[in-house]
Amino acid sequence: MTSDKGLLIVLSGPSGVGKGTVRKAIFEHPETDFKYSISMTTRKKREGEVDGVDYFFKTKEEFEALIEQDKFIEYAQYVGNYYGTPVDYVEQTMADGHDVFLEIEVEGAKQVREKFPEALFIFLAPPDLTQLEERLVNRGTDSPEIIRHRIDEAKRELKLMNLYDYVVINDDVDLARGRVQCIVEASHMRRARVESKLRKMLLEVNQ
């Protein structure tokens, strides 16, 4: 009765909160045993980003063709660009018994919950909005108008954190990384206890 299927881990939060930085810290840690599902986007590459490593970068036309083919677990438009999670890799990797880690936008996470309610949803939050705005400005990739739009979106998204299983404050990258990994470990332990109880109940029924 033990499930061999992997766990789907969803890390989400406002733009500029540091999702990518925390995700990189998680995957650089020696104890990490997740498979990272690379998202697809139509936004331009930022300095240092690599196609097929950080994102799959596509044109708007290419992305919309994949939407028509139902090739996404979730997708959303954010600040004029598409973001989405290709479905084939995620489903096959979980079926092979591996945990899959998604780093996605809040709107996308809502779609994933509809299709995978058993997934583990973690909301990465900033210590406060002032620090979030400073991160967006210091990133140097957006105009003041887009930054203001991202802050307005963040205010709306922060109201949705109660829809997640856990909230992690990103006040320190290494601490946030450790919190996420502890949450995943605890979730595996809880799932193992549930499966153990189910096995015991089945044995009692069959006696």
N, C-alpha and C positions, 0 to 999 in steps of 0.2 A: 504493500500500500504506500510505501515511501515514494514521494514524487521525485522524479529525476529531472523535471523541468526547471530551468533556471529562473531566477528572479529578475523582474524588470524594475530597474531603479531609475526614477525620474528626478533630476535636479533642475529646478526652475526658479525664476525670480526676475526682478526688474532689470532692464538694460543698464549696464554699468555697475552692477552689484558685484561683479567678479566671478561669474559662473565659470568662464573659461579658465581663469587663473586657478580657481579651486579644483576644477576638473584636472588640469595639468598636474597639480600637486598630488592629487589622488593617484594618478596613473604613473607618477614617478616614484611613488612609495613602494618599497619592496614587498609589502604585505598585500598589495592590491591584486585581486584575482577576478576583475571584471573584464568584460569585452565592451569596448567603446563603440557605440553606434554613431557614425559620423553623419551629421545633418547636412541637408542640401539647402543652398540659398542662392538668391539672385543678386545679393549685394556685392559690392566690389571687395576684393581682397584688401585687408589691412596689411601694413608693413609687418613682415615676419610670418604671415600666414601662408600655409602650403595647401594647395588643392589636393584633396584626398586624405589629408591629415587633420586639418582643422575643420574644414567643410568641403563638400563637393560644390564647386562654384558653377552655376548654370546660367544661361540667358533666361529671360522671362518666357520666351517662346518654348524653350526646352522644358522648363519647369511646368508650364501649363499643359504641354503634351503628356507629361507624366501624370498630372492630375486626372486627365481624361482617361488614362489607362489604369486608374485606381492603384497607383504604385506607392502611396504614402499611408502610414499609420495615422499621421496628423500633418496638417500644414496650416499656415496662417500668413497673412500679410501684416507686416510691421514696418512702420515708417517708410512705406512705399516699396518694400521688398518682400519677396516670398521666403519663407523658411519651412522646411519639412523634414520628416523622418522616413526614409525609404523602408518599406515594409518587409521585403524578402529577407534581408540580413537579420533583422531583429527576430522574426519568427523562427528561422532556421537555427540561429545561435541558441535561443532559449530551448528549443526542442532537443538540442545536443547537450543540454544540461549546464550551460554556462549562464552566469548572470550578465545582463546587458545594461549598460549605463547610458542614459540619455541626458543630454544637457540641452534644454529647449526653452522656448519662450512660454509665458504664462498661458496664452491662448491655445498653444499647442498642447500643453499639459492637460487642459480641460478636455480636449478631444481624446487624448490617451486614456483618461479616466473612464470615459464612456465605453471604450473598447477593451481596456484592461483594468477593470476595477480592483483586481488583486495585486496590482503593481504597488511599489513603495514610492510615495510622493514626498519629496523634501523641498521645502521652500527656502531659498537662500535670500536673506534679508540684509539690508545695510544697517549699520548702527543708528543712522538717522539720515534724513533727506539732504542735509547740508553736505555730509561726506559723500553721498551719492553724486550730487552735482559736481563736487570737486573732482571726483574720479572721471566723470564724463568730460569735464573741461580739460583735465590733465592728459586724457587720452589723445586729444588733439585730432580726432578723426571726423568731428561733426561741426556744423555751423551752429551759431547761437540759437537759431530758430529750431533746429533739430534737437538740440540739447533741451530747450524748453519743452518741446513736444515729448521727449523721453521722460522728463521729470513729471509732466502731467500724467503720462501713462503709468509711471511708477506709483504715483499716488493712488490711482485706480487699482493697480495690481496688488498693492499692499493690503487692500481691503479684502482680497481673496485668499489670504494666507490661511484662513481658518478651514479652507477646503482641502488642505494638505495634511498628511499624517504627522509631519514634523516640520518645525521651523528652526533653521540654523542661522545665527547672526554671524556675518562675515566681518568680525572686528580684527581678525588675524588669520591669514591664509592657512597657516599650519594648524591652528586650533580648529578652524572650520573643517579642514580636511579630516582631522581626527574625529570630529563630531559626526561627520557623514559616515565614516567607516565604522564607528561604534554603532550607529543606528542600523546599518546594514547587517552587522554581526548579530545584533539583538533580534532583528527580524528573522534571520535564519534560525536562531535558537527557538523563537516563538513558534515558527512553522514546524520545526522538528518536534516540539512538545505536542502540538495539535495532531500531527501525524501519528505520534506514539499513542495518544489517547484513542484515536480512531482504530488503530490496530488492536488495542486492548478491547475496545467495544465489540469489534468484529469477532475476536476470539471468543468472547463471552457469549455472543449470540449463536455462534456455531457449535458451542459445546453441548 
